[in-house]
């Protein structure tokens, strides 16, 4: 992928929309299910990982424009998923509760890898 002005613009627009989607999703999930545990961040990380798995399955079967790929993956999903937030929330949780901190780390790490693999395998199965 080349970093043409079109690709940079696509990443920026995707990031803009992904950041808004993240803020809204986290706010909504935390409002609907109020917990001390950062469930909203976990949800967007798992959902974003599933979506990136689906997208890479599509990319493996179809020729997709590089700018569209950059918009969807680096831009939108890069801003939607929240690993920097995950890191600081895990740090704070570890300071107050070893159990919640480790649970958060375990679920985010393994949940997102499982979601990405599931999205890829599921769509790959249907595209055969």
Order of alpha helices (4+ residues) and beta strands (2+ residues): alpha-alpha-alpha-alpha-alpha
